[in-house]
């Protein structure tokens, strides 16, 4: 029978965990659709992507028309027409297109990074809100117990079996519990309003009282490999290196001679000249140091990527160690707390007069403090887990 009860409790806890996970996932999907920051950023990214493909094509052709009056008039008038098109070295256009594509991918990565940041903010609020919901449920039980104790003490006082000091203690306990419940509700409404703001002003319901702290793998290196792949900022830096390399090649291509070709026509009285024109622009001064500058930027981008990867590894290593430590503490603490959680026996001892009200309230406070400490650790683990698993 005992084993059956344990099994039923385990199934209930697992179902609560799944429900908590589904609630957060549903909320994240809703916020992704309604969040005004993401909506504005989506428009900005689309505009930026269009801007990246602007100005990378051929230069505009030049058309000139000249009409000149002759003096003396006997020599007649002169009409000139010219059409010219300038060309960069052909590979320059290929590099510009490749750079535009890489910048478009970067813009999408920036959007992904902002979305992950907002999702992390939501998860942190949900962790705090779950904590407040759990506290509220716990304090509702405490309120019911404090009310029963206050009534019991009053009955005993009327029967001459208690004293005014016990009655005052019971009243103060009841008042403190009621005040704490009101404070918890204020905290809950503040957090719900923060979620509503992230949800585009639309109110949200979030009643979870169970943390979705599924076990974290102890194999950090394996997890880290996957996290690094999913980190948009590391991808962004890799794209920045690729852009810098392509820009170096572009500057080399732009340092080569530029060509221009066109058609010219000249008409005077009795004469008409027409034909093609070809020219070349020799890059002697305009592009000085551009290639060196592009190379230095490429080296700086590679150094930034190395630094970012090192810092990311260190931050994740710290968070992972913290999460594993808290996870172990929670398991041990919960086991110890379960051995001392028989409040019914404590209440029976009070009712039978085996312990005084002062002793009862002291033991109750010790248990309540332990329970809140457990909730604090679960909240801290949930927050650490959200920071750790943001890229998983």
C-alpha positions in Angstrom: 0.0 0.0 0.0 2.8 2.4 0.9 4.6 1.6 -2.4 1.3 2.4 -4.3 1.0 5.7 -2.6 4.6 6.6 -3.5 4.0 5.6 -7.1 0.8 7.7 -7.3 2.7 10.7 -5.8 5.5 10.3 -8.3 3.0 10.2 -11.2 1.3 13.3 -9.9 4.6 15.1 -9.6 5.6 14.1 -13.1 2.3 15.3 -14.5 2.7 18.6 -12.7 6.1 19.0 -14.2 4.8 18.3 -17.7 2.0 20.8 -17.1 4.5 23.5 -16.0 6.7 22.9 -19.0 3.7 23.2 -21.4 2.5 26.4 -19.6 5.9 28.1 -20.2 6.1 26.9 -23.8 2.6 28.1 -24.5 3.3 31.4 -22.9 6.6 31.8 -25.0 4.7 31.1 -28.2 2.0 33.7 -27.3 4.6 36.3 -26.4 6.6 35.7 -29.6 3.4 36.6 -31.5 2.4 39.6 -29.4 5.6 41.2 -28.2 5.9 44.7 -29.6 9.7 44.8 -29.3 10.0 41.7 -31.5 7.5 43.1 -33.9 9.4 46.4 -34.3 12.7 44.5 -34.5 11.2 42.2 -37.3 10.4 45.3 -39.3 13.9 46.7 -38.7 15.6 43.5 -39.8 13.5 43.4 -43.0 14.5 47.0 -43.7 18.1 46.3 -43.0 18.1 43.3 -45.2 16.7 45.4 -48.0 19.4 48.0 -47.3 22.1 45.4 -47.5 21.2 44.6 -51.1 21.0 48.3 -52.1 23.9 50.0 -54.0 25.8 46.9 -54.9 24.9 46.8 -58.6 26.4 48.6 -61.6 26.8 52.3 -61.3 24.3 54.4 -63.1 25.1 55.1 -66.8 25.9 58.7 -67.8 24.2 60.4 -70.7 25.4 63.8 -72.0 23.9 66.0 -74.7 25.6 69.1 -76.0 24.1 71.6 -78.4 26.6 74.4 -79.4 25.8 77.5 -81.5 28.4 78.3 -84.1 29.9 81.8 -84.4 30.1 83.1 -87.1 26.7 81.5 -88.0 28.1 80.3 -91.3 29.9 77.5 -89.6 26.6 76.0 -88.3 25.8 74.4 -85.0 27.3 71.3 -83.3 25.5 68.5 -81.6 27.3 66.0 -79.3 25.7 62.9 -77.6 27.6 60.5 -75.3 26.5 57.5 -73.3 29.0 56.0 -70.9 28.9 53.1 -68.4 31.6 52.5 -65.7 32.6 49.1 -64.5 34.4 47.9 -61.4 36.6 44.8 -61.8 34.1 41.9 -62.3 34.9 40.1 -59.1 34.0 43.1 -57.0 30.3 42.6 -57.8 30.5 39.0 -56.7 32.1 40.0 -53.4 29.4 42.7 -52.8 26.6 40.2 -53.3 28.3 37.7 -50.9 28.8 40.4 -48.3 25.1 41.4 -48.6 24.0 37.8 -48.1 26.2 37.5 -45.0 24.9 40.7 -43.6 21.3 39.5 -44.1 22.2 36.3 -42.1 23.7 38.5 -39.4 20.5 40.6 -39.2 18.5 37.4 -38.7 21.0 36.3 -36.0 20.5 39.7 -34.2 16.7 39.1 -34.2 17.3 35.6 -32.9 19.5 37.0 -30.1 16.9 39.6 -29.1 14.2 36.9 -29.1 16.3 34.7 -26.9 16.9 37.6 -24.5 13.2 38.2 -24.2 12.5 34.5 -23.8 15.1 34.4 -21.0 13.3 37.4 -19.3 10.0 35.6 -19.5 11.5 32.4 -18.0 13.0 34.4 -15.1 9.7 36.1 -14.4 8.0 32.7 -14.6 10.5 31.3 -12.1 9.7 34.1 -9.7 6.0 33.9 -10.3 6.1 30.1 -9.7 7.8 30.8 -6.4 5.2 33.4 -5.4 2.4 31.0 -6.5 3.9 28.2 -4.4 4.2 30.6 -1.4 0.6 31.7 -1.8 -0.6 28.0 -1.8 1.6 27.3 1.2 0.4 30.5 3.1 -3.2 29.6 2.4 -2.6 26.3 4.3 -0.8 28.3 7.1 -3.8 30.7 7.3 -6.2 27.9 7.7 -4.0 26.3 10.4 -3.5 29.7 12.1 -7.3 30.3 12.1 -7.9 26.9 13.7 -5.3 27.5 16.3 -6.7 31.0 17.1 -10.2 29.5 17.5 -8.9 26.6 19.6 -7.0 29.0 22.0 -10.1 31.2 22.3 -12.2 28.1 23.3 -9.6 27.0 25.8 -9.4 30.6 27.2 -13.1 30.7 27.7 -12.9 27.3 29.4 -10.0 28.5 31.6 -7.5 26.1 30.0 -5.4 28.8 28.4 -4.3 32.4 29.1 -4.4 35.8 27.4 -0.7 35.5 26.3 -1.4 32.4 24.3 -4.4 34.2 22.7 -2.2 37.2 21.7 0.4 34.8 20.2 -2.3 33.1 18.2 -3.7 36.4 17.0 -0.3 37.8 16.0 0.5 34.6 14.1 -2.8 34.9 12.2 -2.3 38.6 11.5 1.2 38.0 10.2 0.0 35.2 7.9 -2.7 37.4 6.5 -0.3 40.3 5.9 2.2 37.9 4.2 -0.6 36.7 1.9 -1.5 40.2 0.9 2.2 40.9 0.2 2.5 37.8 -1.9 -0.5 38.8 -3.9 1.0 42.2 -4.6 4.2 40.5 -5.8 2.1 38.2 -8.0 0.2 41.0 -9.6 3.4 42.9 -10.3 4.9 39.9 -12.1 1.7 39.2 -14.0 1.8 42.8 -15.2 5.4 42.4 -16.4 4.3 39.3 -18.4 1.4 41.2 -19.8 3.7 44.0 -20.9 6.0 41.5 -22.7 2.8 40.0 -24.2 1.9 43.2 -26.0 -0.4 44.4 -23.2 -2.5 41.3 -23.2 -3.1 39.8 -19.7 -1.7 36.3 -19.0 -2.8 33.6 -16.6 0.1 31.7 -15.0 -0.8 29.5 -12.0 2.1 27.2 -11.9 3.2 26.2 -8.4 5.8 23.5 -9.5 9.2 24.3 -10.9 10.1 22.7 -14.2 13.6 21.7 -13.0 14.3 18.6 -15.0 17.7 17.1 -14.1 20.7 18.8 -15.8 23.3 16.5 -17.3 26.6 16.3 -15.5 28.5 16.0 -18.8 29.3 19.7 -19.3 31.5 19.3 -22.4 28.9 17.5 -24.4 26.2 20.0 -23.5 28.6 22.9 -24.2 29.2 21.7 -27.7 25.5 21.9 -28.5 25.1 25.2 -26.7 27.9 26.8 -28.7 26.2 25.7 -31.9 23.0 27.4 -30.9 24.5 30.6 -29.6 23.5 33.4 -32.1 26.2 35.8 -31.0 29.0 33.3 -31.7 27.4 32.7 -35.1 27.2 36.4 -35.6 30.9 36.8 -34.9 31.7 34.0 -37.4 29.6 35.9 -39.9 31.5 39.1 -39.1 34.8 37.3 -39.8 33.5 36.0 -43.1 32.3 39.5 -44.0 35.7 41.0 -43.0 37.5 38.4 -45.2 35.1 39.1 -48.1 35.6 42.8 -47.6 39.4 42.4 -47.8 38.9 40.6 -51.2 36.5 43.4 -52.3 39.0 46.1 -51.5 41.7 44.2 -53.5 39.2 44.0 -56.4 38.4 47.7 -56.1 42.1 48.5 -56.2 42.3 47.2 -59.7 41.7 49.5 -62.7 38.1 50.5 -63.4 36.8 50.5 -67.0 34.3 52.6 -68.7 32.8 52.1 -72.2 30.2 54.0 -74.2 29.0 55.5 -77.4 29.7 59.0 -78.7 28.2 61.0 -81.6 29.2 64.4 -82.9 27.4 66.3 -85.7 28.5 69.5 -87.4 27.3 71.0 -90.7 28.0 68.4 -93.4 29.8 66.1 -91.0 28.8 63.3 -88.6 31.2 61.4 -86.4 30.1 58.5 -84.2 31.7 55.5 -82.5 32.6 53.9 -79.2 34.6 55.2 -76.3 36.7 53.2 -73.9 38.5 54.5 -70.7 40.4 53.3 -67.7 40.7 54.6 -64.2 44.1 54.0 -62.6 43.8 53.6 -58.8 46.8 55.6 -57.6 45.5 57.6 -54.6 41.8 57.1 -53.8 42.1 53.5 -52.4 45.3 53.9 -50.5 45.5 51.8 -47.3 42.0 50.4 -47.8 43.3 46.8 -48.1 45.4 47.2 -45.0 42.5 48.6 -43.1 40.3 45.7 -44.2 42.9 43.2 -43.1 43.2 44.8 -39.7 39.4 44.7 -39.2 39.5 41.0 -40.1 42.1 40.3 -37.5 40.2 42.3 -34.9 37.0 40.2 -35.7 38.9 37.0 -35.3 40.3 38.2 -31.9 36.8 39.2 -30.8 35.5 35.8 -31.7 38.2 34.1 -29.6 37.5 36.3 -26.7 33.7 35.8 -26.9 34.1 32.0 -27.1 36.4 32.0 -24.0 34.1 34.2 -22.0 31.0 32.2 -23.1 32.7 28.9 -22.0 33.7 30.4 -18.6 30.2 31.8 -18.0 28.5 28.5 -18.9 31.0 26.5 -16.9 30.2 28.6 -13.8 26.5 28.3 -14.3 26.7 24.6 -14.9 28.7 24.0 -11.7 26.2 26.1 -9.8 23.2 24.3 -11.2 24.7 20.9 -10.4 25.5 22.0 -6.8 22.0 23.4 -6.2 20.5 20.3 -7.7 22.3 18.1 -5.3 21.5 20.3 -2.3 17.8 20.2 -3.1 17.8 16.4 -3.3 19.5 16.1 0.1 17.4 18.9 1.7 14.1 17.5 0.5 15.0 14.1 1.9 15.8 15.5 5.3 12.7 17.8 5.3 10.4 14.8 4.5 11.6 13.1 7.7 10.4 16.1 9.8 7.3 17.1 8.0 4.6 15.3 10.1 2.7 18.4 11.2 -0.3 16.3 12.3 1.7 14.7 15.1 2.8 18.2 16.2 -0.8 19.4 16.2 -2.0 16.4 18.2 0.7 17.1 20.8 -0.6 20.6 21.1 -4.2 19.6 21.4 -3.4 17.0 24.1 -1.3 19.5 26.0 1.9 17.6 25.5 3.6 20.8 24.3 2.8 24.5 24.9 1.6 26.9 22.2 5.0 28.6 22.3 6.7 25.2 21.6 4.3 24.4 18.9 4.7 27.8 17.1 8.5 27.4 17.4 8.5 24.0 15.8 6.1 25.2 13.2 8.3 28.2 12.4 11.4 25.9 12.0 9.5 23.7 9.6 8.0 26.7 7.7 11.5 28.3 7.4 12.9 25.0 6.1 10.1 24.8 3.5 10.7 28.3 2.3 14.4 27.6 2.1 13.6 24.7 -0.1 11.4 26.9 -2.3 14.2 29.5 -2.5 16.7 26.8 -3.7 14.2 25.5 -6.3 13.7 29.1 -7.5 17.5 29.7 -7.7 17.9 26.4 -9.6 15.1 27.4 -12.0 16.8 30.8 -12.6 20.2 29.3 -13.1 18.7 26.6 -15.4 17.0 29.3 -17.5 20.3 31.1 -17.9 22.2 27.9 -18.6 19.8 26.4 -21.1 19.0 29.6 -23.0 20.9 28.2 -26.0 19.8 24.6 -25.7 
